Every structure is written in structure tokens, then in C-alpha cells.
């Protein structure tokens, strides 16, 4: 029996409906198998990353407790110091779990956006107030280019956009430079407003940019952990903006700085 899969394209004979169905079924199964393999690889990487991120605070807590049990608890200075360190590690674990919950809810569609009309200038100023102490610690100036007396209204989930702005401003402070500047600007583009968060910090290498919004992806792992990040901030930014049916992008150059941009619908 002649194998119809071996036919050449230039052959004049036609494929029967039954043969066409078999070919279509084979293609579908191949695509399904490829997709399942990709998902399995993604699942293993994801679980490996979660495990890796949680191990550090867990081992830290274990070390602090063992030190206290070995006699450190009898020294008032030592026991307080190690209890405070244990609390920081616990807070880090809570942050990781909370951020994972947000991403999972966004991906599954369980987290519903509460769209309202609000002045994004006021929201930016709230974020600046939140990060004021951190910015002073790093000698970074926070500013926006728009007059506080001229509102810019957008339609979005105010709480989620606060998270986006807070994550991006915090990121710019952490990876900025001493005596640096973080600037937020606004540009009208048709029915949307483009928000840009720019810094003059260390910048990001071209090869790292495509992966920067992935969960747990870090350009500099040692520095990121020292800064206390969960490695999920930019992934959350991406998911929140995409949940608004909008886009987020990054332009960066080493030693020149980075500019994160995202769009939101104008609030008429």
C-alpha cells in the first residue's frame, strides 16, 4: 500500500477527504505534543524558581532559631537582633506568596479590574510619597513633568495602576545611580495616555530586555536579593497592563538608563 505521506508536492493526483483528515489529525497531535512539552518545561522552571526564592528566607529563619536555641536567647541583645532578622525573612516570604497570588489571579481571570476615572497625576504623587524615604536613602530625585494643577484623567483600576507605578518607581530607585533622577512624563496618543518612567541609572543589556518581564528573571541576582525584591515586580506590571488591554515596553542602554512605558485609556 502506497504511503500518501510520501507524496511530493508536484504530483498531480489529489488527496482524498479521508487522507486529508488523517494529515490534519496528525498535525494537530504534533502541535498538541509540542505545546504540552513546552508547558511541562515551563512548569518545572516555575516550580524550581519558586523553590529557590523561598529557600533563602526559610534557611535564614532556621539559622536564627537554631542560634537562639543554642544559647542566644539568653542574651537580650542577640535574641532581639535575631528575632528582628527572622521577621524580615518572614515578611519576604509573605511578599513572594502575595505576588504569586496576584499573578495567578490575573492569569486565571479571577482578579476582576475595578475600572474608574481618576487623575493619574495625584496617583503618581502618592507613589512618590510612598517611596520618598527610599529615594532619599539612594539620593535619587523623583519628579514628574506635568503641572499638579492640571489633571490627566484615565480610565483604569486605580489600585492596580498604583502597583504598576510603585513597582516601576521602586525599580528605578534600586537600579538608578547615586544623585540620579527618576522622571515620569505623560503623552497623549489618540485615545490613550502614554506614561513613561525614565531614570539615568545603570541600564540593562540588550540581550536581557526580552526576558525582563518574566517571573523571577534577574539581570543581577546577587544585587536583587540584597535589595529585597521578590523578582516578580515587573511580571506583575506586565500582567496588570495587559489585563487593561494595553501595552508595556522598555527602552534601555547600559550606563545611560532605562525608560519603561505603558499606555492607559484616557478618561473623558
ZADO-1210 file (C-alpha; in nm, 4 decimals, padded with zeros to 6 digits):
<atoms>
<atom x="00.0000" y="00.0000" z="00.0000" code="UNK" pos="1"/>
<atom x="00.1366" y="00.3341" z="-00.1058" code="UNK" pos="2"/>
<atom x="00.2057" y="00.5771" z="00.1795" code="UNK" pos="3"/>
<atom x="00.0284" y="00.9025" z="00.0971" code="UNK" pos="4"/>
<atom x="00.2530" y="01.0955" z="00.3384" code="UNK" pos="5"/>
<atom x="00.5451" y="01.0424" z="00.0966" code="UNK" pos="6"/>
<atom x="00.3787" y="01.2164" z="-00.1967" code="UNK" pos="7"/>
<atom x="00.5644" y="01.5085" z="-00.3470" code="UNK" pos="8"/>
<atom x="00.4043" y="01.8493" z="-00.3846" code="UNK" pos="9"/>
<atom x="00.4330" y="01.8448" z="-00.7629" code="UNK" pos="10"/>
<atom x="00.2313" y="01.5250" z="-00.8009" code="UNK" pos="11"/>
<atom x="-00.0960" y="01.5819" z="-00.9842" code="UNK" pos="12"/>
<atom x="-00.3048" y="01.3236" z="-00.8016" code="UNK" pos="13"/>
<atom x="-00.5329" y="01.4668" z="-00.5352" code="UNK" pos="14"/>
<atom x="-00.5636" y="01.3681" z="-00.1691" code="UNK" pos="15"/>
<atom x="-00.8873" y="01.2034" z="-00.0711" code="UNK" pos="16"/>
<atom x="-01.1008" y="01.3533" z="00.2087" code="UNK" pos="17"/>
<atom x="-01.0099" y="01.0607" z="00.4351" code="UNK" pos="18"/>
<atom x="-00.6381" y="01.1120" z="00.3753" code="UNK" pos="19"/>
<atom x="-00.6755" y="01.4879" z="00.4357" code="UNK" pos="20"/>
<atom x="-00.8449" y="01.4181" z="00.7695" code="UNK" pos="21"/>
<atom x="-00.5573" y="01.1909" z="00.8744" code="UNK" pos="22"/>
<atom x="-00.2992" y="01.4584" z="00.7828" code="UNK" pos="23"/>
<atom x="-00.4914" y="01.7261" z="00.9746" code="UNK" pos="24"/>
<atom x="-00.5261" y="01.4956" z="01.2760" code="UNK" pos="25"/>
<atom x="-00.1503" y="01.4204" z="01.2685" code="UNK" pos="26"/>
<atom x="-00.0621" y="01.7917" z="01.2545" code="UNK" pos="27"/>
<atom x="-00.2967" y="01.8685" z="01.5431" code="UNK" pos="28"/>
<atom x="-00.1455" y="01.5927" z="01.7576" code="UNK" pos="29"/>
<atom x="00.2102" y="01.7131" z="01.6833" code="UNK" pos="30"/>
<atom x="00.1154" y="02.0677" z="01.7819" code="UNK" pos="31"/>
<atom x="-00.0547" y="01.9412" z="02.0963" code="UNK" pos="32"/>
<atom x="00.2513" y="01.7339" z="02.1963" code="UNK" pos="33"/>
<atom x="00.4830" y="02.0315" z="02.1339" code="UNK" pos="34"/>
<atom x="00.2573" y="02.2540" z="02.3450" code="UNK" pos="35"/>
<atom x="00.2472" y="02.0000" z="02.6295" code="UNK" pos="36"/>
<atom x="00.6266" y="01.9706" z="02.6259" code="UNK" pos="37"/>
<atom x="00.6601" y="02.3495" z="02.6446" code="UNK" pos="38"/>
<atom x="00.4129" y="02.3659" z="02.9324" code="UNK" pos="39"/>
<atom x="00.5976" y="02.0908" z="03.1189" code="UNK" pos="40"/>
<atom x="00.9267" y="02.2764" z="03.0751" code="UNK" pos="41"/>
<atom x="00.7620" y="02.5982" z="03.1928" code="UNK" pos="42"/>
<atom x="00.6107" y="02.4189" z="03.4962" code="UNK" pos="43"/>
<atom x="00.9480" y="02.2745" z="03.6006" code="UNK" pos="44"/>
<atom x="01.1222" y="02.6106" z="03.5639" code="UNK" pos="45"/>
<atom x="00.8443" y="02.7851" z="03.7538" code="UNK" pos="46"/>
<atom x="00.8475" y="02.5387" z="04.0444" code="UNK" pos="47"/>
<atom x="01.2263" y="02.5484" z="04.0512" code="UNK" pos="48"/>
<atom x="01.2230" y="02.9295" z="04.0708" code="UNK" pos="49"/>
<atom x="00.9597" y="02.9382" z="04.3462" code="UNK" pos="50"/>
<atom x="01.1526" y="02.6778" z="04.5448" code="UNK" pos="51"/>
<atom x="01.4781" y="02.8678" z="04.5001" code="UNK" pos="52"/>
<atom x="01.3288" y="03.2018" z="04.6074" code="UNK" pos="53"/>
<atom x="01.1629" y="03.0571" z="04.9189" code="UNK" pos="54"/>
<atom x="01.4661" y="02.8565" z="05.0321" code="UNK" pos="55"/>
<atom x="01.6729" y="03.1624" z="05.1221" code="UNK" pos="56"/>
<atom x="01.4318" y="03.3136" z="05.3785" code="UNK" pos="57"/>
<atom x="01.3426" y="02.9680" z="05.5143" code="UNK" pos="58"/>
<atom x="01.7079" y="02.8768" z="05.5732" code="UNK" pos="59"/>
<atom x="01.7688" y="03.2193" z="05.7276" code="UNK" pos="60"/>
<atom x="01.4827" y="03.1730" z="05.9725" code="UNK" pos="61"/>
<atom x="01.6063" y="02.8245" z="06.0577" code="UNK" pos="62"/>
<atom x="01.9547" y="02.9614" z="06.1280" code="UNK" pos="63"/>
<atom x="01.8235" y="03.2382" z="06.3533" code="UNK" pos="64"/>
<atom x="01.6094" y="02.9967" z="06.5540" code="UNK" pos="65"/>
<atom x="01.8945" y="02.7474" z="06.5960" code="UNK" pos="66"/>
<atom x="02.1214" y="03.0277" z="06.7177" code="UNK" pos="67"/>
<atom x="01.8615" y="03.1269" z="06.9772" code="UNK" pos="68"/>
<atom x="01.8138" y="02.7647" z="07.0883" code="UNK" pos="69"/>
<atom x="02.1913" y="02.7230" z="07.1247" code="UNK" pos="70"/>
<atom x="02.2005" y="02.9921" z="07.3904" code="UNK" pos="71"/>
<atom x="02.1481" y="03.3155" z="07.2044" code="UNK" pos="72"/>
<atom x="01.8057" y="03.3539" z="07.3620" code="UNK" pos="73"/>
<atom x="01.9712" y="03.4253" z="07.6986" code="UNK" pos="74"/>
<atom x="02.1468" y="03.7333" z="07.5591" code="UNK" pos="75"/>
<atom x="01.8965" y="04.0182" z="07.5315" code="UNK" pos="76"/>
<atom x="02.0934" y="04.1957" z="07.2562" code="UNK" pos="77"/>
<atom x="02.1425" y="03.8810" z="07.0479" code="UNK" pos="78"/>
<atom x="01.7879" y="03.7473" z="07.0811" code="UNK" pos="79"/>
<atom x="01.6294" y="04.0763" z="06.9735" code="UNK" pos="80"/>
<atom x="01.8630" y="04.1085" z="06.6730" code="UNK" pos="81"/>
<atom x="01.7914" y="03.7554" z="06.5515" code="UNK" pos="82"/>
<atom x="01.4180" y="03.7885" z="06.6080" code="UNK" pos="83"/>
<atom x="01.4162" y="04.1073" z="06.4000" code="UNK" pos="84"/>
<atom x="01.6104" y="03.9320" z="06.1237" code="UNK" pos="85"/>
<atom x="01.3689" y="03.6399" z="06.1337" code="UNK" pos="86"/>
<atom x="01.0789" y="03.8845" z="06.0975" code="UNK" pos="87"/>
<atom x="01.2379" y="04.0352" z="05.7855" code="UNK" pos="88"/>
<atom x="01.2751" y="03.6902" z="05.6311" code="UNK" pos="89"/>
<atom x="00.9128" y="03.6076" z="05.7139" code="UNK" pos="90"/>
<atom x="00.7988" y="03.9337" z="05.5523" code="UNK" pos="91"/>
<atom x="00.9986" y="03.8450" z="05.2433" code="UNK" pos="92"/>
<atom x="00.8227" y="03.5077" z="05.2209" code="UNK" pos="93"/>
<atom x="00.4852" y="03.6779" z="05.2604" code="UNK" pos="94"/>
<atom x="00.5727" y="03.9217" z="04.9792" code="UNK" pos="95"/>
<atom x="00.6675" y="03.6361" z="04.7459" code="UNK" pos="96"/>
<atom x="00.3459" y="03.4448" z="04.8210" code="UNK" pos="97"/>
<atom x="00.1311" y="03.7593" z="04.7833" code="UNK" pos="98"/>
<atom x="00.2926" y="03.8470" z="04.4495" code="UNK" pos="99"/>
<atom x="00.2460" y="03.4906" z="04.3229" code="UNK" pos="100"/>
<atom x="-00.1205" y="03.5125" z="04.4219" code="UNK" pos="101"/>
<atom x="-00.1652" y="03.8363" z="04.2262" code="UNK" pos="102"/>
<atom x="-00.0069" y="03.6915" z="03.9120" code="UNK" pos="103"/>
<atom x="-00.2107" y="03.3694" z="03.9348" code="UNK" pos="104"/>
<atom x="-00.5331" y="03.5667" z="03.9790" code="UNK" pos="105"/>
<atom x="-00.4542" y="03.7887" z="03.6809" code="UNK" pos="106"/>
<atom x="-00.3657" y="03.4938" z="03.4568" code="UNK" pos="107"/>
<atom x="-00.6739" y="03.2953" z="03.5509" code="UNK" pos="108"/>
<atom x="-00.9066" y="03.5930" z="03.5152" code="UNK" pos="109"/>
<atom x="-01.0199" y="03.5599" z="03.8759" code="UNK" pos="110"/>
<atom x="-00.8939" y="03.9072" z="03.9648" code="UNK" pos="111"/>
<atom x="-01.1527" y="04.1483" z="03.8282" code="UNK" pos="112"/>
<atom x="-01.0487" y="04.5020" z="03.7480" code="UNK" pos="113"/>
<atom x="-01.2478" y="04.7857" z="03.9011" code="UNK" pos="114"/>
<atom x="-01.2355" y="05.0486" z="03.6290" code="UNK" pos="115"/>
<atom x="-01.2858" y="05.4072" z="03.7440" code="UNK" pos="116"/>
<atom x="-01.1956" y="05.7541" z="03.6182" code="UNK" pos="117"/>
<atom x="-00.9162" y="05.9188" z="03.8180" code="UNK" pos="118"/>
<atom x="-00.6399" y="06.1765" z="03.7975" code="UNK" pos="119"/>
<atom x="-00.3150" y="05.9893" z="03.7387" code="UNK" pos="120"/>
<atom x="-00.1084" y="06.2925" z="03.8469" code="UNK" pos="121"/>
<atom x="-00.2411" y="06.2525" z="04.2024" code="UNK" pos="122"/>
<atom x="-00.1628" y="05.8805" z="04.1888" code="UNK" pos="123"/>
<atom x="00.1961" y="05.9490" z="04.0822" code="UNK" pos="124"/>
<atom x="00.2378" y="06.1924" z="04.3726" code="UNK" pos="125"/>
<atom x="00.1059" y="05.9255" z="04.6137" code="UNK" pos="126"/>
<atom x="00.3686" y="05.6835" z="04.4829" code="UNK" pos="127"/>
<atom x="00.6403" y="05.9465" z="04.5271" code="UNK" pos="128"/>
<atom x="00.5314" y="05.9939" z="04.8891" code="UNK" pos="129"/>
<atom x="00.5464" y="05.6177" z="04.9451" code="UNK" pos="130"/>
<atom x="00.8996" y="05.5930" z="04.8029" code="UNK" pos="131"/>
<atom x="01.0290" y="05.9222" z="04.9487" code="UNK" pos="132"/>
<atom x="01.2417" y="05.7613" z="05.2209" code="UNK" pos="133"/>
<atom x="01.3851" y="05.5011" z="04.9823" code="UNK" pos="134"/>
<atom x="01.4692" y="05.7717" z="04.7277" code="UNK" pos="135"/>
<atom x="01.6483" y="05.9821" z="04.9901" code="UNK" pos="136"/>
<atom x="01.8445" y="05.6768" z="05.1022" code="UNK" pos="137"/>
<atom x="01.9747" y="05.6381" z="04.7453" code="UNK" pos="138"/>
<atom x="01.9944" y="06.0149" z="04.6786" code="UNK" pos="139"/>
<atom x="01.7529" y="05.9810" z="04.3881" code="UNK" pos="140"/>
<atom x="01.5293" y="06.2736" z="04.2894" code="UNK" pos="141"/>
<atom x="01.1688" y="06.1854" z="04.1991" code="UNK" pos="142"/>
<atom x="00.9788" y="06.4212" z="03.9694" code="UNK" pos="143"/>
<atom x="00.7089" y="06.4376" z="03.7030" code="UNK" pos="144"/>
<atom x="00.6914" y="06.6753" z="03.4095" code="UNK" pos="145"/>
<atom x="00.3251" y="06.7775" z="03.4390" code="UNK" pos="146"/>
<atom x="00.1737" y="07.0575" z="03.6451" code="UNK" pos="147"/>
<atom x="-00.0025" y="06.9280" z="03.9563" code="UNK" pos="148"/>
<atom x="-00.2814" y="07.1795" z="03.8906" code="UNK" pos="149"/>
<atom x="-00.3662" y="07.0302" z="03.5504" code="UNK" pos="150"/>
<atom x="-00.5254" y="06.6867" z="03.5923" code="UNK" pos="151"/>
<atom x="-00.4787" y="06.3992" z="03.3496" code="UNK" pos="152"/>
<atom x="-00.7734" y="06.1640" z="03.3753" code="UNK" pos="153"/>
<atom x="-00.7518" y="05.7967" z="03.2812" code="UNK" pos="154"/>
<atom x="-00.9912" y="05.5032" z="03.2982" code="UNK" pos="155"/>
<atom x="-00.8337" y="05.2099" z="03.4794" code="UNK" pos="156"/>
<atom x="-00.8199" y="05.0149" z="03.8055" code="UNK" pos="157"/>
<atom x="-00.6658" y="05.2743" z="04.0386" code="UNK" pos="158"/>
<atom x="-00.5297" y="05.0237" z="04.2919" code="UNK" pos="159"/>
<atom x="-00.3636" y="04.8099" z="04.0236" code="UNK" pos="160"/>
<atom x="-00.2115" y="05.1082" z="03.8422" code="UNK" pos="161"/>
<atom x="-00.0753" y="05.2218" z="04.1790" code="UNK" pos="162"/>
<atom x="00.1014" y="04.8821" z="04.1959" code="UNK" pos="163"/>
<atom x="00.2391" y="04.9322" z="03.8439" code="UNK" pos="164"/>
<atom x="00.3735" y="05.2799" z="03.9180" code="UNK" pos="165"/>
<atom x="00.5070" y="05.1805" z="04.2589" code="UNK" pos="166"/>
<atom x="00.6930" y="04.8792" z="04.1179" code="UNK" pos="167"/>
<atom x="00.8431" y="05.0806" z="03.8325" code="UNK" pos="168"/>
<atom x="00.9470" y="05.3750" z="04.0519" code="UNK" pos="169"/>
<atom x="01.0983" y="05.1402" z="04.3119" code="UNK" pos="170"/>
<atom x="01.2810" y="04.9561" z="04.0335" code="UNK" pos="171"/>
<atom x="01.4233" y="05.2840" z="03.9023" code="UNK" pos="172"/>
<atom x="01.5457" y="05.3796" z="04.2505" code="UNK" pos="173"/>
<atom x="01.7055" y="05.0423" z="04.3180" code="UNK" pos="174"/>
<atom x="01.8843" y="05.0298" z="03.9827" code="UNK" pos="175"/>
<atom x="01.9487" y="05.4008" z="03.9492" code="UNK" pos="176"/>
<atom x="02.2675" y="05.5769" z="04.0456" code="UNK" pos="177"/>
<atom x="02.3650" y="05.7955" z="04.3380" code="UNK" pos="178"/>
<atom x="02.2377" y="06.1504" z="04.2864" code="UNK" pos="179"/>
<atom x="02.0289" y="06.0163" z="03.9982" code="UNK" pos="180"/>
<atom x="01.6867" y="06.1243" z="03.8748" code="UNK" pos="181"/>
<atom x="01.3630" y="05.9335" z="03.8099" code="UNK" pos="182"/>
<atom x="01.1221" y="06.1251" z="03.5870" code="UNK" pos="183"/>
<atom x="00.7617" y="06.0412" z="03.4970" code="UNK" pos="184"/>
<atom x="00.6166" y="06.2025" z="03.1860" code="UNK" pos="185"/>
<atom x="00.2842" y="06.1814" z="03.0014" code="UNK" pos="186"/>
<atom x="00.1999" y="06.1911" z="02.6301" code="UNK" pos="187"/>
<atom x="-00.1398" y="06.1794" z="02.4628" code="UNK" pos="188"/>
<atom x="-00.1622" y="05.9187" z="02.1858" code="UNK" pos="189"/>
<atom x="-00.5081" y="05.9101" z="02.0289" code="UNK" pos="190"/>
<atom x="-00.7500" y="05.7625" z="02.2823" code="UNK" pos="191"/>
<atom x="-00.4667" y="05.6685" z="02.5187" code="UNK" pos="192"/>
<atom x="-00.2175" y="05.8311" z="02.7537" code="UNK" pos="193"/>
<atom x="00.1389" y="05.7004" z="02.7457" code="UNK" pos="194"/>
<atom x="00.3156" y="05.7065" z="03.0824" code="UNK" pos="195"/>
<atom x="00.6964" y="05.6934" z="03.0818" code="UNK" pos="196"/>
<atom x="00.9152" y="05.6260" z="03.3863" code="UNK" pos="197"/>
<atom x="01.2736" y="05.7179" z="03.2988" code="UNK" pos="198"/>
<atom x="01.5949" y="05.7010" z="03.5010" code="UNK" pos="199"/>
<atom x="01.9612" y="05.7723" z="03.4354" code="UNK" pos="200"/>
<atom x="02.0826" y="05.4592" z="03.6099" code="UNK" pos="201"/>
<atom x="02.2934" y="05.1589" z="03.5186" code="UNK" pos="202"/>
<atom x="02.0783" y="05.0498" z="03.2243" code="UNK" pos="203"/>
<atom x="02.0011" y="04.6993" z="03.1006" code="UNK" pos="204"/>
<atom x="02.1900" y="04.4948" z="02.8413" code="UNK" pos="205"/>
<atom x="02.0120" y="04.4393" z="02.5101" code="UNK" pos="206"/>
<atom x="02.0086" y="04.0597" z="02.5496" code="UNK" pos="207"/>
<atom x="01.8308" y="04.0854" z="02.8879" code="UNK" pos="208"/>
<atom x="01.5463" y="04.3128" z="02.7770" code="UNK" pos="209"/>
<atom x="01.3236" y="04.0447" z="02.6115" code="UNK" pos="210"/>
<atom x="01.3210" y="03.8380" z="02.9348" code="UNK" pos="211"/>
<atom x="01.2947" y="04.1179" z="03.1874" code="UNK" pos="212"/>
<atom x="00.9173" y="04.0786" z="03.2370" code="UNK" pos="213"/>
<atom x="00.9462" y="03.7054" z="03.3113" code="UNK" pos="214"/>
<atom x="00.8803" y="03.5799" z="03.6638" code="UNK" pos="215"/>
<atom x="01.1931" y="03.5700" z="03.8802" code="UNK" pos="216"/>
<atom x="01.4192" y="03.6808" z="03.5962" code="UNK" pos="217"/>
<atom x="01.7042" y="03.8909" z="03.7346" code="UNK" pos="218"/>
<atom x="01.9845" y="04.0639" z="03.5487" code="UNK" pos="219"/>
<atom x="02.1940" y="04.0731" z="03.8678" code="UNK" pos="220"/>
<atom x="02.0712" y="03.8081" z="04.1117" code="UNK" pos="221"/>
<atom x="02.3023" y="03.8989" z="04.3982" code="UNK" pos="222"/>
<atom x="02.2132" y="04.2669" z="04.3879" code="UNK" pos="223"/>
<atom x="01.8409" y="04.1960" z="04.3525" code="UNK" pos="224"/>
<atom x="01.8371" y="03.9813" z="04.6659" code="UNK" pos="225"/>
<atom x="02.0319" y="04.2406" z="04.8629" code="UNK" pos="226"/>
<atom x="01.7677" y="04.4961" z="04.7639" code="UNK" pos="227"/>
<atom x="01.4932" y="04.2680" z="04.8910" code="UNK" pos="228"/>
<atom x="01.2931" y="04.2282" z="04.5698" code="UNK" pos="229"/>
<atom x="01.0806" y="03.9214" z="04.5016" code="UNK" pos="230"/>
<atom x="01.1734" y="03.9023" z="04.1328" code="UNK" pos="231"/>
<atom x="00.8038" y="03.9310" z="04.0446" code="UNK" pos="232"/>
<atom x="00.7531" y="04.3070" z="04.0272" code="UNK" pos="233"/>
<atom x="00.7945" y="04.3507" z="03.6517" code="UNK" pos="234"/>
<atom x="00.5934" y="04.0359" z="03.5775" code="UNK" pos="235"/>
<atom x="00.3071" y="04.1864" z="03.7807" code="UNK" pos="236"/>
<atom x="00.3417" y="04.5143" z="03.5883" code="UNK" pos="237"/>
<atom x="00.3114" y="04.3291" z="03.2566" code="UNK" pos="238"/>
<atom x="00.0070" y="04.1267" z="03.3648" code="UNK" pos="239"/>
<atom x="-00.1784" y="04.4277" z="03.5068" code="UNK" pos="240"/>
<atom x="-00.1233" y="04.6417" z="03.1974" code="UNK" pos="241"/>
<atom x="-00.2207" y="04.3575" z="02.9637" code="UNK" pos="242"/>
<atom x="-00.5338" y="04.2964" z="03.1750" code="UNK" pos="243"/>
<atom x="-00.6268" y="04.6563" z="03.0832" code="UNK" pos="244"/>
<atom x="-00.5810" y="04.5597" z="02.7138" code="UNK" pos="245"/>
<atom x="-00.2858" y="04.7974" z="02.6965" code="UNK" pos="246"/>
<atom x="00.0877" y="04.7583" z="02.6347" code="UNK" pos="247"/>
<atom x="00.4097" y="04.7995" z="02.8325" code="UNK" pos="248"/>
<atom x="00.7587" y="04.8311" z="02.6866" code="UNK" pos="249"/>
<atom x="01.1186" y="04.9057" z="02.7793" code="UNK" pos="250"/>
<atom x="01.3976" y="05.1029" z="02.6175" code="UNK" pos="251"/>
<atom x="01.7371" y="05.0880" z="02.7862" code="UNK" pos="252"/>
<atom x="02.1087" y="05.1424" z="02.7301" code="UNK" pos="253"/>
<atom x="02.3965" y="05.0374" z="02.9532" code="UNK" pos="254"/>
<atom x="02.5261" y="05.3270" z="03.1681" code="UNK" pos="255"/>
<atom x="02.2636" y="05.5566" z="03.0142" code="UNK" pos="256"/>
<atom x="01.9475" y="05.4499" z="03.1924" code="UNK" pos="257"/>
<atom x="01.6104" y="05.2874" z="03.1292" code="UNK" pos="258"/>
<atom x="01.2641" y="05.4049" z="03.0266" code="UNK" pos="259"/>
<atom x="00.9575" y="05.1931" z="03.0983" code="UNK" pos="260"/>
<atom x="00.6446" y="05.2949" z="02.9063" code="UNK" pos="261"/>
<atom x="00.2823" y="05.1865" z="02.9310" code="UNK" pos="262"/>
<atom x="-00.0482" y="05.3120" z="02.7975" code="UNK" pos="263"/>
<atom x="-00.3881" y="05.3687" z="02.9578" code="UNK" pos="264"/>
<atom x="-00.7219" y="05.4775" z="02.8146" code="UNK" pos="265"/>
<atom x="-00.7983" y="05.8469" z="02.8502" code="UNK" pos="266"/>
<atom x="-01.0759" y="05.9354" z="03.0926" code="UNK" pos="267"/>
<atom x="-01.3066" y="06.1719" z="02.9091" code="UNK" pos="268"/>
</atoms>
